Amino acid sequence: MYKTLPLFALLACACAQSGDLEAIIHEIFNVPASGTTTQASIVNRAPSTVVPSVPQANATDLSCTLDDGQVGECVTYYLCNTSNNTIITDGTGVIDIRFRDGPCQSYIDTCCLVPEKRPETDPIIPKPDPVKPERQGCGWRNPEGVAVRTTGDNDGETKFGEFPWMVAILKIEPVNENEPDGQKLNVYVGGGSLIHPSVVLTAAHYVASGPQLRVRAGEWDTQHAKEPYPYQDRDVSRIVVHKDFNKGNLFYDVALLFLNSPMDLAPNVGLACLPKARERATAGTRCFASGWGKDKFGKDGRYQVILKKIEVPVVDRNTCRDQLRKTRLGRYFELHSSFMCAGGEPGRDTCKGDGGSPLVCPSEYEKDRYVQNGIVAWGIGCGEDGTPGVYVDVANVREWIDGIFLGVKYDVSVYEL
């Protein structure tokens, strides 16, 4: 209803420098790159392009058959007065994100009798719970989602609107280089977080080369545009990379993206909170990373359709350094002060996410409120042998972020608890 085009036919990643962070790690530490395909790594992603599919509504057969044999039409669940034999009175729908063998191709659609079909101009839009007074401000996670209830999310899928600060960063490229004004590609670069209606926080190495970028907020299922609240796109007008960023060793791997117009805050679009300067999460704190990254790395890995999440513990610096020294980085490796670590549990690490995506940790004072302590940066393996993932330490760069905001007269209180 809101968009005629889905976001992606699939997801793909294009790293801004060489396109291969594995090669960058090789250059940083002057060690051989892994020659195996069994050791997963957040660095092993080949660039690819994504072309939105062209709608062909007239050529699509939307007819379906209900359980009782009646013929209906596949429509988005909130365009039908009856759904799953239950009258919709409050706009709330229940969808099974694993459901693929019903009468409709999309799990977001339901088979609806034509007399029960509502016009697209008059949908029963699901309404989120009213915002509670104590939920004003940044950092509010929606553990049960907003507007729609989902089942079947048993593989790390998030709820719709669960992490409203999560954004996708896209690179805009023409399909044909000889036709720059023709059809465009949306190439998935990485993740980021909305920390101000007009500013996104992300990793520098994905954006430092200065490509034409676009930010998408409020996205969830990248193959459908039928969610109850639409995603929002804004072009990036300015990229500010940390003054001490070093593309050779990835120190201070942080950047701010300024948008050409502010995002509209909505049930599925909100702001992340940032920690105070040098106020770090305690080791052992269990935090969430989110992203549309591969389920595993190497040629068999696939990018995710629905936004995924993974819970990982914060790891203290000395333990992280010692674990990294056991890898190909060697026994003399030193962890730079601009990094922090999390993960190290078998099969649970941010290799399943994307560079630039946020790592958020719970506030000790308020339930369901989170602070972004990290930015996905790099890793050796994917939680194998107790090796944590490496993140930008946001508390370390908080003063730099404040300085940039104050320089353009932006209010820093929007990302404060």
C-alpha positions in Angstrom: 0.0 0.0 0.0 2.7 2.4 0.9 5.2 1.4 -1.7 4.9 -0.3 -5.0 8.4 -1.6 -5.0 10.0 -3.9 -2.4 13.4 -2.8 -1.1 15.5 -5.6 -2.5 15.2 -8.7 -4.5 18.1 -9.8 -2.2 20.6 -8.2 0.1 24.2 -7.6 -0.8 27.1 -5.8 0.7 29.6 -3.5 -0.9 32.6 -2.4 1.2 33.7 1.1 0.5 37.4 0.6 0.2 38.6 -2.6 -1.5 35.3 -4.3 -0.9 37.0 -7.0 1.2 37.7 -6.3 4.8 39.7 -9.5 5.0 42.2 -7.9 2.8 42.3 -4.8 5.0 42.9 -7.0 8.1 45.7 -8.6 6.2 47.2 -5.2 5.4 46.8 -4.0 9.0 48.5 -6.9 10.7 50.7 -8.2 7.8 49.5 -11.7 8.4 48.2 -14.3 5.9 44.5 -14.2 5.3 42.6 -17.2 6.2 42.7 -19.9 3.5 39.8 -21.9 4.8 36.1 -21.5 4.2 35.1 -23.0 7.5 36.3 -20.1 9.6 33.7 -17.5 9.3 34.6 -13.8 9.3 32.8 -10.5 9.0 35.3 -9.6 6.4 34.4 -12.0 3.6 31.8 -10.2 1.6 31.9 -9.7 -2.1 30.2 -6.6 -3.5 27.0 -7.1 -5.4 24.2 -5.1 -6.8 20.5 -5.0 -6.1 17.8 -4.0 -8.6 14.3 -3.4 -7.3 11.8 -5.6 -9.0 9.3 -4.0 -11.3 5.7 -4.4 -10.2 3.5 -6.4 -12.5 0.2 -6.3 -10.8 -1.8 -6.8 -14.0 0.1 -10.0 -14.8 -0.1 -11.5 -11.3 -2.8 -14.0 -10.5 -4.0 -13.0 -7.0 -6.8 -15.6 -6.8 -6.7 -18.1 -3.9 -8.9 -20.7 -2.3 -10.0 -20.7 1.3 -10.1 -23.8 3.4 -13.8 -24.1 2.8 -13.3 -24.0 -1.0 -14.4 -20.5 -1.5 -12.4 -18.4 -4.0 -10.8 -15.3 -2.7 -8.1 -12.8 -3.5 -4.6 -12.5 -1.8 -4.4 -9.1 -0.1 -2.2 -7.6 2.6 -3.6 -8.9 5.9 -4.8 -5.5 7.1 -6.9 -4.9 3.9 -9.2 -7.8 4.8 -12.1 -7.5 7.2 -11.6 -11.1 8.1 -8.2 -12.7 8.8 -7.6 -16.2 10.0 -11.4 -16.4 10.7 -11.1 -13.6 13.2 -12.8 -10.2 12.7 -10.3 -7.4 12.8 -11.6 -4.8 15.3 -8.5 -3.2 16.6 -6.2 -3.3 13.6 -4.0 -6.0 15.1 -2.8 -8.7 12.8 -0.9 -11.9 13.4 1.5 -13.2 10.7 3.7 -16.2 10.7 7.0 -15.2 9.1 7.9 -18.9 8.5 4.6 -19.6 6.7 5.2 -20.3 3.0 2.8 -23.1 2.1 -0.6 -21.3 2.3 -2.8 -20.0 -0.5 -0.8 -16.8 -0.9 2.8 -16.5 -1.9 3.6 -13.8 0.7 3.2 -14.5 4.4 2.1 -10.9 4.8 -0.9 -11.6 2.6 -4.1 -13.4 3.5 -6.8 -15.1 1.3 -9.7 -12.7 1.5 -13.3 -13.1 0.1 -13.8 -10.3 -2.4 -16.8 -8.8 -0.5 -14.6 -8.6 2.6 -11.8 -6.8 0.8 -11.3 -3.2 1.9 -10.1 -0.6 -0.6 -6.4 0.2 -0.4 -7.4 3.8 0.4 -9.2 2.6 3.5 -7.0 0.0 5.2 -7.4 -1.0 8.8 -4.0 0.2 9.8 -2.7 -1.6 12.9 -2.2 0.9 15.7 0.7 0.6 18.2 0.2 0.9 21.9 0.0 4.5 23.0 3.4 5.9 23.9 3.7 5.9 27.7 5.0 9.1 29.3 8.1 7.3 30.6 9.0 6.1 27.1 9.9 9.6 25.8 13.3 10.1 24.3 15.9 7.8 22.7 16.8 4.1 23.1 13.4 2.4 23.5 13.4 -1.1 22.2 10.0 -2.8 21.3 10.5 -6.4 22.4 7.1 -7.4 21.1 7.2 -5.2 18.0 4.7 -2.6 17.0 1.4 -2.8 15.2 1.7 -6.4 14.1 2.3 -9.6 16.0 4.6 -12.3 14.5 5.1 -16.0 15.1 7.7 -18.3 13.7 10.6 -15.9 14.5 12.7 -18.7 16.0 16.0 -18.0 14.1 17.0 -14.6 15.5 14.4 -12.6 13.5 13.5 -9.3 15.1 9.9 -8.1 15.6 8.7 -5.4 13.3 10.0 -2.1 14.8 11.9 -3.9 17.6 15.0 -1.8 17.1 13.6 1.5 15.6 17.1 3.2 15.4 18.4 0.5 13.0 19.0 1.8 9.4 20.3 0.4 6.2 22.9 2.3 4.3 22.6 2.1 0.5 24.9 3.2 -2.3 23.1 4.6 -5.4 24.5 3.4 -8.7 23.0 3.5 -12.2 22.2 0.1 -13.8 23.9 1.3 -17.0 27.0 3.5 -16.5 26.3 5.0 -19.9 22.8 6.1 -18.7 23.4 7.9 -15.4 19.8 9.1 -15.3 18.3 5.7 -16.0 17.2 3.0 -13.5 19.2 3.0 -10.3 20.6 0.2 -8.2 20.3 0.2 -4.4 23.6 -1.5 -3.3 23.6 -2.5 0.4 26.7 -1.0 2.0 26.1 -1.8 5.7 24.2 -0.8 8.8 24.0 2.2 11.0 21.9 3.8 13.7 19.8 6.9 13.8 21.0 9.2 16.6 19.3 12.4 15.5 16.4 12.8 12.9 19.1 14.1 10.5 22.2 12.1 11.5 23.3 8.4 11.3 26.2 6.9 13.2 28.2 4.2 11.3 31.6 2.8 10.6 34.0 5.0 8.6 35.5 2.3 6.4 32.2 1.7 4.6 31.6 5.3 3.7 34.9 7.1 3.8 35.4 6.9 0.0 32.5 9.3 -0.4 30.0 7.4 -2.6 26.5 8.7 -3.2 24.6 7.3 -0.3 21.0 6.8 0.8 19.8 5.9 4.3 16.7 3.8 4.9 15.0 3.8 8.3 12.1 1.7 9.5 12.9 -1.3 7.3 12.3 -4.8 8.4 11.4 -7.3 5.7 13.5 -6.4 2.7 11.5 -8.3 0.1 8.1 -6.8 1.0 6.8 -3.3 1.3 3.6 -4.3 3.0 4.4 -3.6 6.6 1.9 -1.5 8.5 4.3 1.4 8.7 6.4 2.4 5.7 10.2 2.7 5.6 11.7 6.1 5.0 14.5 7.0 2.6 16.8 10.1 2.8 19.8 10.9 0.8 23.1 11.7 2.5 24.2 15.3 2.0 27.4 15.2 4.0 29.8 12.5 5.4 32.0 13.4 8.4 34.7 10.9 9.2 36.6 10.9 12.5 39.6 13.1 12.3 41.9 10.3 13.4 40.4 7.5 11.3 43.2 5.4 9.7 42.0 3.2 6.8 45.2 1.2 7.2 44.5 -0.1 10.7 40.9 1.0 11.2 41.6 3.0 14.3 38.7 5.4 15.1 36.5 3.7 12.5 33.5 6.0 13.0 31.6 8.4 10.8 28.5 10.6 10.9 26.1 10.8 7.9 24.1 14.0 7.7 20.8 13.6 5.8 19.3 16.0 3.3 16.1 16.2 5.4 15.2 14.7 8.8 13.5 11.4 9.3 10.0 11.5 10.7 9.9 9.7 14.0 7.3 7.0 13.9 6.5 3.7 15.7 9.1 2.0 13.6 11.6 4.9 13.4 13.3 6.1 16.6 16.7 7.3 17.9 19.5 5.4 19.6 21.0 6.6 22.9 24.7 7.0 23.3 26.8 6.4 26.4 28.5 9.2 28.3 32.2 9.8 27.4 34.3 6.9 28.7 31.3 5.2 30.4 31.6 1.7 29.2 29.4 -1.3 29.6 30.5 -3.8 32.3 32.1 -7.0 31.1 29.5 -9.7 30.9 26.6 -7.4 30.0 24.5 -9.0 27.4 23.9 -6.8 24.4 22.1 -6.9 21.1 23.6 -6.5 17.6 21.3 -6.3 14.6 21.6 -6.4 10.9 20.7 -8.0 7.5 24.1 -9.8 7.2 24.9 -13.3 6.1 23.7 -16.3 8.1 27.2 -17.7 7.6 30.2 -16.6 5.7 31.8 -17.9 2.6 30.1 -18.9 -0.7 27.2 -20.7 1.2 26.3 -17.7 3.3 23.1 -15.8 2.5 22.0 -12.3 3.3 18.9 -12.1 5.5 15.5 -11.0 4.3 14.2 -10.1 7.7 16.3 -8.0 10.1 18.1 -10.3 12.5 19.4 -9.9 16.1 21.9 -11.7 18.1 22.7 -11.4 21.8 26.4 -11.3 22.9 28.2 -10.5 26.1 30.6 -7.6 26.5 34.2 -8.9 26.9 36.8 -7.0 29.0 39.8 -5.6 27.1 42.5 -7.8 28.5 40.5 -11.0 27.9 39.7 -9.8 24.4 43.3 -9.0 23.6 44.5 -12.4 24.9 41.9 -14.2 22.8 42.8 -12.3 19.7 46.5 -13.1 20.3 45.7 -16.7 19.9 44.5 -16.1 16.3 46.6 -15.3 13.3 47.1 -11.7 14.7 49.9 -13.2 16.9 51.1 -12.9 20.4 52.2 -9.2 20.2 48.8 -7.9 19.1 47.6 -4.8 21.0 43.9 -3.8 21.0 43.6 -0.1 20.2 41.8 2.1 22.7 39.2 3.0 20.1 37.9 -0.6 20.1 35.8 -2.7 22.5 34.8 -6.4 22.3 31.8 -8.5 22.6 30.9 -12.1 21.8 33.1 -15.1 21.9 30.3 -17.7 22.3 30.3 -20.5 19.8 28.1 -19.7 16.8 27.0 -16.3 18.2 28.9 -13.3 17.0 28.4 -10.3 14.8 29.7 -12.1 11.7 25.9 -12.6 11.3 25.5 -8.8 11.2 26.9 -6.0 9.1 29.7 -3.5 9.6 28.5 -0.2 10.8 25.5 -1.7 12.7 24.9 -0.9 16.3 25.6 -2.9 19.4 23.2 -1.8 22.1 23.3 -2.7 25.8 20.5 -2.4 28.3 20.2 0.6 30.6 20.5 -0.4 34.2 17.9 2.0 35.2 14.9 1.5 32.8 13.4 -1.7 31.4 13.5 -2.0 27.6 15.8 1.1 27.2 19.2 0.6 25.5 22.4 2.5 24.9 24.6 2.0 21.9 28.0 1.0 23.2 29.5 -0.3 20.0 29.6 -0.2 16.2 30.3 -3.5 14.3 33.9 -3.1 13.0 35.8 -6.3 12.3 36.5 -9.8 13.6 38.7 -12.9 13.3 36.4 -15.8 12.8 32.8 -15.9 14.1 32.9 -16.8 17.8 35.0 -19.9 17.2 37.4 -20.9 20.0 36.1 -18.1 22.2 37.3 -15.3 19.9 35.2 -12.1 20.5 34.1 -9.7 17.8 35.6 -6.2 17.7 33.5 -3.0 17.8 34.2 0.7 17.8 34.0 1.9 21.4 31.3 4.6 21.2 32.1 5.9 24.7 35.6 6.6 23.4 34.3 8.8 20.6 31.4 10.4 22.3 33.2 13.7 22.8 34.1 13.8 19.1 30.4 13.2 18.2 29.3 16.0 20.6 31.8 18.4 19.0 30.5 17.7 15.5 26.9 18.2 16.7 27.7 21.4 18.5 29.6 22.7 15.5 26.4 22.6 13.4 24.2 23.7 16.4 22.5 20.3 16.7 21.0 19.4 20.1 23.1 16.6 21.7 20.4 15.9 24.3 18.4 13.9 21.6 20.8 10.9 22.2 21.2 11.2 25.9 19.4 9.1 28.5 
